[in-house]
């Protein structure tokens, strides 16, 4: 029973809108093993191979379009990381996957031959709504277990 309580509290802390880094205990450098970001992109006969481990989205897109000899325009302020391993895929499949991970969308301007990337606001809103719903469920579960948490309602 205590393990379930601790699990629910841990989940709640991770998804709580009021959680901050100041509330997070420090992790010693020895215990935090993080691999350096890596990125490998190749293109053969119009099919791409992408192996990215926590690679910056800007670098992923640039290498994809360099290897595919295509043009792109990335809206300013776009950032994030991508972790994928996709083999022998057409550009469309690769772009769909990395855009899904980073809340981006793209449009192809056939006249100019340019792929244009921008934030996918609808996908971001949907993800936030899912997190808020999960947060509510965790609070309800904790309440049913007899735990009362004093949390603010977050931004209005």
N, CA, C and O atoms as a GROMACS GRO file, in nm:
protein
  624
    1UNK      N    1   0.082  -0.120   0.000
    1UNK     CA    2   0.000   0.000   0.000
    1UNK      C    3   0.087   0.126   0.000
    1UNK      O    4   0.057   0.222  -0.071
    2UNK      N    5   0.195   0.126   0.080
    2UNK     CA    6   0.282   0.242   0.086
    2UNK      C    7   0.352   0.266  -0.047
    2UNK      O    8   0.376   0.380  -0.085
    3UNK      N    9   0.385   0.159  -0.118
    3UNK     CA   10   0.449   0.173  -0.249
    3UNK      C   11   0.353   0.243  -0.346
    3UNK      O   12   0.395   0.329  -0.423
    4UNK      N   13   0.225   0.206  -0.342
    4UNK     CA   14   0.126   0.270  -0.430
    4UNK      C   15   0.116   0.419  -0.398
    4UNK      O   16   0.107   0.502  -0.488
    5UNK      N   17   0.116   0.451  -0.270
    5UNK     CA   18   0.108   0.592  -0.230
    5UNK      C   19   0.228   0.668  -0.283
    5UNK      O   20   0.214   0.777  -0.340
    6UNK      N   21   0.347   0.612  -0.264
    6UNK     CA   22   0.468   0.679  -0.313
    6UNK      C   23   0.467   0.692  -0.464
    6UNK      O   24   0.510   0.795  -0.518
    7UNK      N   25   0.418   0.589  -0.534
    7UNK     CA   26   0.410   0.595  -0.680
    7UNK      C   27   0.317   0.707  -0.725
    7UNK      O   28   0.351   0.785  -0.814
    8UNK      N   29   0.201   0.715  -0.663
    8UNK     CA   30   0.107   0.820  -0.701
    8UNK      C   31   0.162   0.959  -0.670
    8UNK      O   32   0.143   1.052  -0.748
    9UNK      N   33   0.229   0.973  -0.558
    9UNK     CA   34   0.289   1.102  -0.524
    9UNK      C   35   0.396   1.139  -0.626
    9UNK      O   36   0.405   1.254  -0.669
   10UNK      N   37   0.479   1.041  -0.663
   10UNK     CA   38   0.584   1.068  -0.762
   10UNK      C   39   0.525   1.110  -0.895
   10UNK      O   40   0.573   1.205  -0.958
   11UNK      N   41   0.420   1.042  -0.939
   11UNK     CA   42   0.354   1.079  -1.065
   11UNK      C   43   0.295   1.218  -1.053
   11UNK      O   44   0.308   1.299  -1.145
   12UNK      N   45   0.231   1.246  -0.942
   12UNK     CA   46   0.170   1.377  -0.924
   12UNK      C   47   0.275   1.487  -0.930
   12UNK      O   48   0.253   1.590  -0.995
   13UNK      N   49   0.386   1.466  -0.864
   13UNK     CA   50   0.491   1.568  -0.864
   13UNK      C   51   0.545   1.591  -1.005
   13UNK      O   52   0.573   1.704  -1.043
   14UNK      N   53   0.558   1.484  -1.083
   14UNK     CA   54   0.610   1.496  -1.218
   14UNK      C   55   0.518   1.574  -1.310
   14UNK      O   56   0.564   1.647  -1.397
   15UNK      N   57   0.387   1.561  -1.290
   15UNK     CA   58   0.294   1.626  -1.384
   15UNK      C   59   0.226   1.748  -1.326
   15UNK      O   60   0.149   1.814  -1.396
   16UNK      N   61   0.251   1.780  -1.202
   16UNK     CA   62   0.186   1.892  -1.137
   16UNK      C   63   0.228   2.024  -1.201
   16UNK      O   64   0.348   2.048  -1.221
   17UNK      N   65   0.130   2.111  -1.233
   17UNK     CA   66   0.167   2.240  -1.291
   17UNK      C   67   0.238   2.330  -1.191
   17UNK      O   68   0.303   2.427  -1.231
   18UNK      N   69   0.227   2.300  -1.061
   18UNK     CA   70   0.293   2.385  -0.962
   18UNK      C   71   0.431   2.335  -0.924
   18UNK      O   72   0.503   2.399  -0.847
   19UNK      N   73   0.470   2.219  -0.979
   19UNK     CA   74   0.604   2.166  -0.950
   19UNK      C   75   0.708   2.255  -1.014
   19UNK      O   76   0.690   2.304  -1.125
   20UNK      N   77   0.817   2.275  -0.945
   20UNK     CA   78   0.925   2.357  -1.000
   20UNK      C   79   1.058   2.287  -0.977
   20UNK      O   80   1.068   2.194  -0.897
   21UNK      N   81   1.158   2.333  -1.048
   21UNK     CA   82   1.290   2.274  -1.031
   21UNK      C   83   1.345   2.299  -0.892
   21UNK      O   84   1.428   2.223  -0.843
   22UNK      N   85   1.299   2.406  -0.826
   22UNK     CA   86   1.345   2.435  -0.691
   22UNK      C   87   1.301   2.326  -0.594
   22UNK      O   88   1.366   2.304  -0.492
   23UNK      N   89   1.190   2.258  -0.626
   23UNK     CA   90   1.139   2.152  -0.540
   23UNK      C   91   1.208   2.019  -0.566
   23UNK      O   92   1.188   1.923  -0.491
   24UNK      N   93   1.288   2.011  -0.671
   24UNK     CA   94   1.350   1.886  -0.711
   24UNK      C   95   1.485   1.871  -0.641
   24UNK      O   96   1.567   1.963  -0.645
   25UNK      N   97   1.509   1.755  -0.577
   25UNK     CA   98   1.638   1.738  -0.511
   25UNK      C   99   1.752   1.734  -0.612
   25UNK      O  100   1.735   1.691  -0.726
   26UNK      N  101   1.865   1.780  -0.568
   26UNK     CA  102   1.982   1.782  -0.657
   26UNK      C  103   2.029   1.639  -0.683
   26UNK      O  104   2.017   1.552  -0.597
   27UNK      N  105   2.081   1.616  -0.802
   27UNK     CA  106   2.134   1.485  -0.840
   27UNK      C  107   2.283   1.501  -0.859
   27UNK      O  108   2.329   1.592  -0.928
   28UNK      N  109   2.358   1.413  -0.798
   28UNK     CA  110   2.503   1.424  -0.810
   28UNK      C  111   2.545   1.387  -0.951
   28UNK      O  112   2.482   1.301  -1.014
   29UNK      N  113   2.650   1.450  -1.003
   29UNK     CA  114   2.696   1.420  -1.139
   29UNK      C  115   2.730   1.273  -1.160
   29UNK      O  116   2.714   1.222  -1.270
   30UNK      N  117   2.777   1.206  -1.056
   30UNK     CA  118   2.813   1.065  -1.070
   30UNK      C  119   2.691   0.977  -1.093
   30UNK      O  120   2.701   0.876  -1.161
   31UNK      N  121   2.574   1.015  -1.036
   31UNK     CA  122   2.457   0.930  -1.049
   31UNK      C  123   2.376   0.962  -1.175
   31UNK      O  124   2.290   0.883  -1.214
   32UNK      N  125   2.401   1.075  -1.237
   32UNK     CA  126   2.326   1.114  -1.356
   32UNK      C  127   2.410   1.086  -1.480
   32UNK      O  128   2.495   1.166  -1.518
   33UNK      N  129   2.385   0.971  -1.542
   33UNK     CA  130   2.459   0.935  -1.663
   33UNK      C  131   2.373   0.970  -1.783
   33UNK      O  132   2.267   0.911  -1.804
   34UNK      N  133   2.418   1.066  -1.860
   34UNK     CA  134   2.344   1.111  -1.977
   34UNK      C  135   2.436   1.099  -2.098
   34UNK      O  136   2.547   1.154  -2.100
   35UNK      N  137   2.389   1.028  -2.198
   35UNK     CA  138   2.468   1.017  -2.320
   35UNK      C  139   2.464   1.149  -2.395
   35UNK      O  140   2.364   1.221  -2.390
   36UNK      N  141   2.571   1.179  -2.464
   36UNK     CA  142   2.576   1.299  -2.545
   36UNK      C  143   2.480   1.283  -2.663
   36UNK      O  144   2.464   1.173  -2.715
   37UNK      N  145   2.418   1.392  -2.706
   37UNK     CA  146   2.328   1.383  -2.823
   37UNK      C  147   2.405   1.331  -2.944
   37UNK      O  148   2.523   1.360  -2.962
   38UNK      N  149   2.336   1.253  -3.026
   38UNK     CA  150   2.399   1.203  -3.147
   38UNK      C  151   2.300   1.209  -3.263
   38UNK      O  152   2.179   1.203  -3.243
   39UNK      N  153   2.353   1.221  -3.383
   39UNK     CA  154   2.269   1.233  -3.502
   39UNK      C  155   2.343   1.178  -3.622
   39UNK      O  156   2.456   1.218  -3.651
   40UNK      N  157   2.279   1.086  -3.693
   40UNK     CA  158   2.331   1.033  -3.819
   40UNK      C  159   2.217   1.034  -3.919
   40UNK      O  160   2.110   0.980  -3.893
   41UNK      N  161   2.240   1.096  -4.034
   41UNK     CA  162   2.139   1.104  -4.140
   41UNK      C  163   2.204   1.063  -4.271
   41UNK      O  164   2.314   1.108  -4.304
   42UNK      N  165   2.136   0.978  -4.346
   42UNK     CA  166   2.183   0.944  -4.480
   42UNK      C  167   2.063   0.931  -4.572
   42UNK      O  168   1.950   0.911  -4.528
   43UNK      N  169   2.089   0.944  -4.702
   43UNK     CA  170   1.983   0.933  -4.802
   43UNK      C  171   2.036   0.855  -4.921
   43UNK      O  172   2.144   0.883  -4.973
   44UNK      N  173   1.959   0.756  -4.963
   44UNK     CA  174   1.996   0.676  -5.079
   44UNK      C  175   1.870   0.646  -5.158
   44UNK      O  176   1.774   0.589  -5.105
   45UNK      N  177   1.870   0.684  -5.284
   45UNK     CA  178   1.755   0.661  -5.373
   45UNK      C  179   1.625   0.719  -5.318
   45UNK      O  180   1.518   0.661  -5.335
   46UNK      N  181   1.634   0.834  -5.253
   46UNK     CA  182   1.516   0.902  -5.202
   46UNK      C  183   1.463   0.848  -5.071
   46UNK      O  184   1.361   0.896  -5.021
   47UNK      N  185   1.531   0.748  -5.014
   47UNK     CA  186   1.492   0.694  -4.884
   47UNK      C  187   1.595   0.736  -4.780
   47UNK      O  188   1.715   0.734  -4.804
   48UNK      N  189   1.545   0.774  -4.663
   48UNK     CA  190   1.631   0.828  -4.558
   48UNK      C  191   1.649   0.730  -4.444
   48UNK      O  192   1.563   0.647  -4.415
   49UNK      N  193   1.764   0.742  -4.382
   49UNK     CA  194   1.795   0.670  -4.260
   49UNK      C  195   1.832   0.776  -4.158
   49UNK      O  196   1.923   0.856  -4.181
   50UNK      N  197   1.762   0.777  -4.044
   50UNK     CA  198   1.788   0.876  -3.940
   50UNK      C  199   1.802   0.804  -3.807
   50UNK      O  200   1.714   0.729  -3.765
   51UNK      N  201   1.915   0.828  -3.742
   51UNK     CA  202   1.937   0.778  -3.607
   51UNK      C  203   1.972   0.900  -3.522
   51UNK      O  204   2.080   0.958  -3.534
   52UNK      N  205   1.877   0.938  -3.438
   52UNK     CA  206   1.894   1.057  -3.355
   52UNK      C  207   1.866   1.021  -3.210
   52UNK      O  208   1.766   0.958  -3.178
   53UNK      N  209   1.957   1.061  -3.124
   53UNK     CA  210   1.941   1.039  -2.980
   53UNK      C  211   1.954   1.174  -2.911
   53UNK      O  212   2.064   1.226  -2.894
   54UNK      N  213   1.841   1.228  -2.870
   54UNK     CA  214   1.835   1.360  -2.808
   54UNK      C  215   1.901   1.468  -2.894
   54UNK      O  216   1.969   1.557  -2.843
   55UNK      N  217   1.881   1.458  -3.024
   55UNK     CA  218   1.940   1.555  -3.118
   55UNK      C  219   1.849   1.677  -3.130
   55UNK      O  220   1.727   1.666  -3.125
   56UNK      N  221   1.911   1.793  -3.144
   56UNK     CA  222   1.836   1.917  -3.161
   56UNK      C  223   1.755   1.912  -3.290
   56UNK      O  224   1.807   1.872  -3.395
   57UNK      N  225   1.630   1.953  -3.284
   57UNK     CA  226   1.540   1.946  -3.399
   57UNK      C  227   1.594   2.028  -3.516
   57UNK      O  228   1.582   1.986  -3.631
   58UNK      N  229   1.654   2.143  -3.490
   58UNK     CA  230   1.709   2.225  -3.598
   58UNK      C  231   1.818   2.150  -3.673
   58UNK      O  232   1.824   2.157  -3.796
   59UNK      N  233   1.903   2.079  -3.601
   59UNK     CA  234   2.010   2.002  -3.665
   59UNK      C  235   1.953   1.885  -3.745
   59UNK      O  236   2.001   1.856  -3.854
   60UNK      N  237   1.852   1.820  -3.692
   60UNK     CA  238   1.791   1.706  -3.761
   60UNK      C  239   1.732   1.752  -3.894
   60UNK      O  240   1.756   1.690  -3.998
   61UNK      N  241   1.654   1.859  -3.890
   61UNK     CA  242   1.590   1.909  -4.012
   61UNK      C  243   1.696   1.955  -4.112
   61UNK      O  244   1.687   1.924  -4.231
   62UNK      N  245   1.796   2.027  -4.065
   62UNK     CA  246   1.900   2.075  -4.156
   62UNK      C  247   1.972   1.959  -4.225
   62UNK      O  248   1.992   1.962  -4.346
   63UNK      N  249   2.009   1.858  -4.149
   63UNK     CA  250   2.080   1.745  -4.210
   63UNK      C  251   1.990   1.668  -4.306
   63UNK      O  252   2.035   1.625  -4.412
   64UNK      N  253   1.863   1.650  -4.270
   64UNK     CA  254   1.769   1.583  -4.360
   64UNK      C  255   1.762   1.654  -4.495
   64UNK      O  256   1.771   1.590  -4.600
   65UNK      N  257   1.747   1.784  -4.490
   65UNK     CA  258   1.731   1.859  -4.613
   65UNK      C  259   1.862   1.877  -4.689
   65UNK      O  260   1.862   1.888  -4.811
   66UNK      N  261   1.973   1.880  -4.617
   66UNK     CA  262   2.104   1.880  -4.685
   66UNK      C  263   2.123   1.750  -4.760
   66UNK      O  264   2.161   1.751  -4.878
   67UNK      N  265   2.098   1.638  -4.695
   67UNK     CA  266   2.117   1.506  -4.758
   67UNK      C  267   2.018   1.483  -4.872
   67UNK      O  268   2.052   1.420  -4.972
   68UNK      N  269   1.897   1.536  -4.857
   68UNK     CA  270   1.796   1.518  -4.961
   68UNK      C  271   1.799   1.625  -5.068
   68UNK      O  272   1.722   1.621  -5.163
   69UNK      N  273   1.891   1.723  -5.052
   69UNK     CA  274   1.906   1.833  -5.146
   69UNK      C  275   1.772   1.904  -5.170
   69UNK      O  276   1.730   1.925  -5.284
   70UNK      N  277   1.708   1.941  -5.059
   70UNK     CA  278   1.579   2.010  -5.065
   70UNK      C  279   1.586   2.137  -4.981
   70UNK      O  280   1.679   2.156  -4.902
   71UNK      N  281   1.486   2.224  -5.000
   71UNK     CA  282   1.482   2.353  -4.931
   71UNK      C  283   1.382   2.350  -4.817
   71UNK      O  284   1.280   2.282  -4.824
   72UNK      N  285   1.414   2.426  -4.710
   72UNK     CA  286   1.322   2.436  -4.598
   72UNK      C  287   1.332   2.574  -4.535
   72UNK      O  288   1.430   2.646  -4.555
   73UNK      N  289   1.229   2.608  -4.459
   73UNK     CA  290   1.225   2.730  -4.382
   73UNK      C  291   1.170   2.694  -4.245
   73UNK      O  292   1.059   2.643  -4.234
   74UNK      N  293   1.249   2.720  -4.141
   74UNK     CA  294   1.211   2.685  -4.005
   74UNK      C  295   1.172   2.812  -3.932
   74UNK      O  296   1.253   2.904  -3.919
   75UNK      N  297   1.048   2.819  -3.884
   75UNK     CA  298   1.000   2.936  -3.809
   75UNK      C  299   1.095   2.963  -3.693
   75UNK      O  300   1.145   2.870  -3.630
   76UNK      N  301   1.121   3.091  -3.665
   76UNK     CA  302   1.214   3.124  -3.556
   76UNK      C  303   1.156   3.077  -3.422
   76UNK      O  304   1.034   3.071  -3.403
   77UNK      N  305   1.245   3.045  -3.331
   77UNK     CA  306   1.203   3.001  -3.198
   77UNK      C  307   1.173   2.852  -3.188
   77UNK      O  308   1.137   2.804  -3.081
   78UNK      N  309   1.188   2.780  -3.297
   78UNK     CA  310   1.164   2.636  -3.294
   78UNK      C  311   1.283   2.568  -3.227
   78UNK      O  312   1.398   2.588  -3.267
   79UNK      N  313   1.255   2.488  -3.125
   79UNK     CA  314   1.360   2.412  -3.059
   79UNK      C  315   1.302   2.287  -2.999
   79UNK      O  316   1.180   2.268  -2.998
   80UNK      N  317   1.387   2.203  -2.949
   80UNK     CA  318   1.345   2.076  -2.891
   80UNK      C  319   1.442   1.968  -2.934
   80UNK      O  320   1.532   1.991  -3.014
   81UNK      N  321   1.421   1.849  -2.881
   81UNK     CA  322   1.508   1.737  -2.915
   81UNK      C  323   1.426   1.622  -2.971
   81UNK      O  324   1.306   1.610  -2.946
   82UNK      N  325   1.494   1.538  -3.046
   82UNK     CA  326   1.431   1.425  -3.114
   82UNK      C  327   1.512   1.300  -3.085
   82UNK      O  328   1.636   1.302  -3.084
   83UNK      N  329   1.441   1.191  -3.060
   83UNK     CA  330   1.503   1.060  -3.050
   83UNK      C  331   1.425   0.966  -3.140
   83UNK      O  332   1.310   0.932  -3.111
   84UNK      N  333   1.486   0.924  -3.249
   84UNK     CA  334   1.422   0.834  -3.345
   84UNK      C  335   1.527   0.741  -3.405
   84UNK      O  336   1.646   0.770  -3.405
   85UNK      N  337   1.479   0.630  -3.454
   85UNK     CA  338   1.561   0.540  -3.536
   85UNK      C  339   1.470   0.494  -3.648
   85UNK      O  340   1.388   0.404  -3.630
   86UNK      N  341   1.486   0.555  -3.764
   86UNK     CA  342   1.402   0.527  -3.880
   86UNK      C  343   1.490   0.486  -3.996
   86UNK      O  344   1.587   0.556  -4.029
   87UNK      N  345   1.458   0.375  -4.057
   87UNK     CA  346   1.543   0.318  -4.160
   87UNK      C  347   1.470   0.310  -4.293
   87UNK      O  348   1.356   0.265  -4.300
   88UNK      N  349   1.537   0.354  -4.397
   88UNK     CA  350   1.486   0.342  -4.534
   88UNK      C  351   1.341   0.391  -4.546
   88UNK      O  352   1.253   0.318  -4.591
   89UNK      N  353   1.320   0.515  -4.505
   89UNK     CA  354   1.186   0.575  -4.508
   89UNK      C  355   1.184   0.696  -4.602
   89UNK      O  356   1.285   0.764  -4.616
   90UNK      N  357   1.069   0.721  -4.665
   90UNK     CA  358   1.057   0.842  -4.745
   90UNK      C  359   1.057   0.966  -4.653
   90UNK      O  360   1.026   0.957  -4.534
   91UNK      N  361   1.092   1.079  -4.711
   91UNK     CA  362   1.100   1.203  -4.634
   91UNK      C  363   0.972   1.232  -4.557
   91UNK      O  364   0.977   1.275  -4.442
   92UNK      N  365   0.858   1.210  -4.619
   92UNK     CA  366   0.728   1.237  -4.554
   92UNK      C  367   0.714   1.162  -4.422
   92UNK      O  368   0.668   1.220  -4.323
   93UNK      N  369   0.752   1.036  -4.418
   93UNK     CA  370   0.741   0.955  -4.297
   93UNK      C  371   0.834   1.010  -4.188
   93UNK      O  372   0.794   1.023  -4.072
   94UNK      N  373   0.956   1.043  -4.227
   94UNK     CA  374   1.053   1.100  -4.131
   94UNK      C  375   1.000   1.231  -4.074
   94UNK      O  376   1.001   1.251  -3.952
   95UNK      N  377   0.953   1.320  -4.160
   95UNK     CA  378   0.903   1.450  -4.114
   95UNK      C  379   0.782   1.434  -4.023
   95UNK      O  380   0.773   1.503  -3.921
   96UNK      N  381   0.690   1.344  -4.058
   96UNK     CA  382   0.572   1.322  -3.974
   96UNK      C  383   0.613   1.278  -3.833
   96UNK      O  384   0.556   1.324  -3.734
   97UNK      N  385   0.712   1.190  -3.824
   97UNK     CA  386   0.755   1.140  -3.694
   97UNK      C  387   0.824   1.246  -3.610
   97UNK      O  388   0.795   1.261  -3.492
   98UNK      N  389   0.916   1.321  -3.670
   98UNK     CA  390   0.986   1.422  -3.591
   98UNK      C  391   0.893   1.538  -3.555
   98UNK      O  392   0.908   1.598  -3.448
   99UNK      N  393   0.798   1.570  -3.641
   99UNK     CA  394   0.702   1.676  -3.610
   99UNK      C  395   0.610   1.634  -3.496
   99UNK      O  396   0.576   1.715  -3.410
  100UNK      N  397   0.572   1.508  -3.494
  100UNK     CA  398   0.485   1.458  -3.386
  100UNK      C  399   0.557   1.470  -3.252
  100UNK      O  400   0.495   1.507  -3.152
  101UNK      N  401   0.685   1.440  -3.248
  101UNK     CA  402   0.762   1.446  -3.123
  101UNK      C  403   0.783   1.588  -3.074
  101UNK      O  404   0.795   1.611  -2.953
  102UNK      N  405   0.789   1.683  -3.164
  102UNK     CA  406   0.829   1.819  -3.126
  102UNK      C  407   0.718   1.922  -3.142
  102UNK      O  408   0.745   2.042  -3.138
  103UNK      N  409   0.594   1.877  -3.161
  103UNK     CA  410   0.479   1.966  -3.177
  103UNK      C  411   0.500   2.066  -3.292
  103UNK      O  412   0.473   2.185  -3.279
  104UNK      N  413   0.547   2.012  -3.404
  104UNK     CA  414   0.564   2.092  -3.524
  104UNK      C  415   0.466   2.045  -3.631
  104UNK      O  416   0.408   1.936  -3.621
  105UNK      N  417   0.449   2.127  -3.730
  105UNK     CA  418   0.378   2.088  -3.852
  105UNK      C  419   0.452   2.151  -3.969
  105UNK      O  420   0.524   2.250  -3.954
  106UNK      N  421   0.434   2.091  -4.085
  106UNK     CA  422   0.501   2.145  -4.202
  106UNK      C  423   0.405   2.149  -4.319
  106UNK      O  424   0.307   2.075  -4.325
  107UNK      N  425   0.434   2.237  -4.411
  107UNK     CA  426   0.357   2.250  -4.534
  107UNK      C  427   0.457   2.259  -4.648
  107UNK      O  428   0.561   2.324  -4.636
  108UNK      N  429   0.424   2.195  -4.758
  108UNK     CA  430   0.511   2.201  -4.874
  108UNK      C  431   0.455   2.301  -4.973
  108UNK      O  432   0.342   2.287  -5.019
  109UNK      N  433   0.533   2.402  -5.006
  109UNK     CA  434   0.497   2.500  -5.107
  109UNK      C  435   0.551   2.447  -5.240
  109UNK      O  436   0.668   2.464  -5.272
  110UNK      N  437   0.463   2.383  -5.316
  110UNK     CA  438   0.504   2.320  -5.441
  110UNK      C  439   0.554   2.417  -5.545
  110UNK      O  440   0.638   2.382  -5.627
  111UNK      N  441   0.503   2.539  -5.542
  111UNK     CA  442   0.547   2.640  -5.638
  111UNK      C  443   0.693   2.676  -5.617
  111UNK      O  444   0.771   2.683  -5.712
  112UNK      N  445   0.730   2.698  -5.492
  112UNK     CA  446   0.867   2.738  -5.460
  112UNK      C  447   0.956   2.618  -5.427
  112UNK      O  448   1.078   2.629  -5.426
  113UNK      N  449   0.894   2.502  -5.399
  113UNK     CA  450   0.971   2.383  -5.362
  113UNK      C  451   1.030   2.392  -5.223
  113UNK      O  452   1.138   2.338  -5.197
  114UNK      N  453   0.959   2.460  -5.132
  114UNK     CA  454   1.010   2.482  -4.996
  114UNK      C  455   0.917   2.417  -4.894
  114UNK      O  456   0.795   2.431  -4.901
  115UNK      N  457   0.977   2.346  -4.799
  115UNK     CA  458   0.903   2.293  -4.684
  115UNK      C  459   0.909   2.398  -4.574
  115UNK      O  460   1.016   2.444  -4.538
  116UNK      N  461   0.793   2.435  -4.522
  116UNK     CA  462   0.785   2.539  -4.418
  116UNK      C  463   0.739   2.475  -4.288
  116UNK      O  464   0.635   2.409  -4.282
  117UNK      N  465   0.819   2.495  -4.182
  117UNK     CA  466   0.791   2.437  -4.051
  117UNK      C  467   0.745   2.545  -3.954
  117UNK      O  468   0.796   2.657  -3.954
  118UNK      N  469   0.646   2.508  -3.870
  118UNK     CA  470   0.595   2.599  -3.767
  118UNK      C  471   0.543   2.516  -3.651
  118UNK      O  472   0.523   2.395  -3.664
  119UNK      N  473   0.520   2.581  -3.538
  119UNK     CA  474   0.464   2.514  -3.421
  119UNK      C  475   0.322   2.466  -3.452
  119UNK      O  476   0.247   2.535  -3.521
  120UNK      N  477   0.288   2.350  -3.401
  120UNK     CA  478   0.153   2.297  -3.414
  120UNK      C  479   0.079   2.328  -3.284
  120UNK      O  480   0.081   2.249  -3.190
  121UNK      N  481   0.015   2.444  -3.280
  121UNK     CA  482  -0.052   2.491  -3.160
  121UNK      C  483  -0.162   2.395  -3.115
  121UNK      O  484  -0.182   2.375  -2.996
  122UNK      N  485  -0.234   2.337  -3.209
  122UNK     CA  486  -0.343   2.244  -3.176
  122UNK      C  487  -0.288   2.120  -3.104
  122UNK      O  488  -0.346   2.075  -3.006
  123UNK      N  489  -0.177   2.066  -3.151
  123UNK     CA  490  -0.116   1.949  -3.087
  123UNK      C  491  -0.065   1.984  -2.948
  123UNK      O  492  -0.076   1.904  -2.855
  124UNK      N  493  -0.010   2.106  -2.932
  124UNK     CA  494   0.036   2.149  -2.801
  124UNK      C  495  -0.080   2.160  -2.703
  124UNK      O  496  -0.070   2.115  -2.589
  125UNK      N  497  -0.191   2.221  -2.747
  125UNK     CA  498  -0.308   2.234  -2.661
  125UNK      C  499  -0.363   2.096  -2.621
  125UNK      O  500  -0.403   2.076  -2.506
  126UNK      N  501  -0.364   2.002  -2.715
  126UNK     CA  502  -0.415   1.868  -2.686
  126UNK      C  503  -0.326   1.798  -2.584
  126UNK      O  504  -0.377   1.729  -2.495
  127UNK      N  505  -0.194   1.814  -2.595
  127UNK     CA  506  -0.102   1.751  -2.499
  127UNK      C  507  -0.120   1.811  -2.360
  127UNK      O  508  -0.119   1.738  -2.261
  128UNK      N  509  -0.137   1.941  -2.353
  128UNK     CA  510  -0.158   2.007  -2.224
  128UNK      C  511  -0.289   1.960  -2.162
  128UNK      O  512  -0.296   1.936  -2.042
  129UNK      N  513  -0.393   1.948  -2.243
  129UNK     CA  514  -0.522   1.900  -2.193
  129UNK      C  515  -0.510   1.757  -2.140
  129UNK      O  516  -0.569   1.725  -2.037
  130UNK      N  517  -0.434   1.672  -2.209
  130UNK     CA  518  -0.415   1.534  -2.160
  130UNK      C  519  -0.342   1.534  -2.026
  130UNK      O  520  -0.379   1.459  -1.936
  131UNK      N  521  -0.239   1.618  -2.013
  131UNK     CA  522  -0.166   1.625  -1.886
  131UNK      C  523  -0.255   1.677  -1.773
  131UNK      O  524  -0.248   1.627  -1.661
  132UNK      N  525  -0.336   1.777  -1.802
  132UNK     CA  526  -0.426   1.829  -1.700
  132UNK      C  527  -0.528   1.724  -1.657
  132UNK      O  528  -0.561   1.713  -1.539
  133UNK      N  529  -0.576   1.647  -1.753
  133UNK     CA  530  -0.671   1.541  -1.722
  133UNK      C  531  -0.605   1.434  -1.636
  133UNK      O  532  -0.664   1.387  -1.538
  134UNK      N  533  -0.483   1.396  -1.670
  134UNK     CA  534  -0.410   1.297  -1.591
  134UNK      C  535  -0.382   1.351  -1.452
  134UNK      O  536  -0.392   1.278  -1.353
  135UNK      N  537  -0.347   1.477  -1.443
  135UNK     CA  538  -0.321   1.542  -1.315
  135UNK      C  539  -0.446   1.534  -1.226
  135UNK      O  540  -0.436   1.504  -1.107
  136UNK      N  541  -0.562   1.561  -1.283
  136UNK     CA  542  -0.688   1.555  -1.209
  136UNK      C  543  -0.714   1.413  -1.159
  136UNK      O  544  -0.756   1.393  -1.045
  137UNK      N  545  -0.690   1.315  -1.246
  137UNK     CA  546  -0.712   1.175  -1.206
  137UNK      C  547  -0.620   1.135  -1.090
  137UNK      O  548  -0.663   1.065  -0.998
  138UNK      N  549  -0.495   1.179  -1.094
  138UNK     CA  550  -0.401   1.148  -0.986
  138UNK      C  551  -0.447   1.214  -0.857
  138UNK      O  552  -0.444   1.151  -0.751
  139UNK      N  553  -0.490   1.338  -0.864
  139UNK     CA  554  -0.541   1.406  -0.744
  139UNK      C  555  -0.661   1.332  -0.686
  139UNK      O  556  -0.670   1.314  -0.564
  140UNK      N  557  -0.753   1.288  -0.772
  140UNK     CA  558  -0.870   1.214  -0.726
  140UNK      C  559  -0.828   1.083  -0.660
  140UNK      O  560  -0.883   1.046  -0.556
  141UNK      N  561  -0.733   1.014  -0.719
  141UNK     CA  562  -0.684   0.888  -0.663
  141UNK      C  563  -0.621   0.910  -0.526
  141UNK      O  564  -0.645   0.834  -0.433
  142UNK      N  565  -0.540   1.015  -0.514
  142UNK     CA  566  -0.477   1.046  -0.386
  142UNK      C  567  -0.581   1.082  -0.281
  142UNK      O  568  -0.568   1.043  -0.165
  143UNK      N  569  -0.684   1.155  -0.321
  143UNK     CA  570  -0.791   1.192  -0.229
  143UNK      C  571  -0.865   1.067  -0.182
  143UNK      O  572  -0.897   1.054  -0.064
  144UNK      N  573  -0.891   0.974  -0.275
  144UNK     CA  574  -0.959   0.849  -0.238
  144UNK      C  575  -0.873   0.766  -0.142
  144UNK      O  576  -0.926   0.687  -0.064
  145UNK      N  577  -0.743   0.786  -0.148
  145UNK     CA  578  -0.652   0.714  -0.058
  145UNK      C  579  -0.637   0.786   0.075
  145UNK      O  580  -0.562   0.742   0.162
  146UNK      N  581  -0.707   0.897   0.090
  146UNK     CA  582  -0.704   0.971   0.216
  146UNK      C  583  -0.593   1.074   0.225
  146UNK      O  584  -0.567   1.126   0.333
  147UNK      N  585  -0.529   1.102   0.116
  147UNK     CA  586  -0.423   1.204   0.116
  147UNK      C  587  -0.478   1.335   0.063
  147UNK      O  588  -0.539   1.338  -0.044
  148UNK      N  589  -0.457   1.441   0.136
  148UNK     CA  590  -0.499   1.573   0.092
  148UNK      C  591  -0.375   1.655   0.061
  148UNK      O  592  -0.289   1.676   0.147
  149UNK      N  593  -0.366   1.700  -0.063
  149UNK     CA  594  -0.253   1.782  -0.103
  149UNK      C  595  -0.295   1.926  -0.115
  149UNK      O  596  -0.402   1.956  -0.168
  150UNK      N  597  -0.212   2.014  -0.066
  150UNK     CA  598  -0.239   2.156  -0.077
  150UNK      C  599  -0.168   2.206  -0.202
  150UNK      O  600  -0.048   2.236  -0.198
  151UNK      N  601  -0.241   2.216  -0.313
  151UNK     CA  602  -0.184   2.263  -0.438
  151UNK      C  603  -0.265   2.378  -0.492
  151UNK      O  604  -0.386   2.386  -0.472
  152UNK      N  605  -0.195   2.468  -0.560
  152UNK     CA  606  -0.268   2.578  -0.623
  152UNK      C  607  -0.329   2.527  -0.754
  152UNK      O  608  -0.296   2.418  -0.800
  153UNK      N  609  -0.414   2.605  -0.812
  153UNK     CA  610  -0.482   2.563  -0.934
  153UNK      C  611  -0.401   2.594  -1.058
  153UNK      O  612  -0.447   2.565  -1.168
  154UNK      N  613  -0.284   2.650  -1.043
  154UNK     CA  614  -0.202   2.682  -1.159
  154UNK      C  615  -0.242   2.815  -1.218
  154UNK      O  616  -0.325   2.886  -1.162
  155UNK      N  617  -0.185   2.848  -1.331
  155UNK     CA  618  -0.217   2.976  -1.397
  155UNK      C  619  -0.362   2.979  -1.445
  155UNK      O  620  -0.418   2.878  -1.486
  156UNK      N  621  -0.419   3.096  -1.438
  156UNK     CA  622  -0.560   3.111  -1.485
  156UNK      C  623  -0.567   3.137  -1.631
  156UNK      O  624  -0.676   3.152  -1.686
   0.00000   0.00000   0.00000
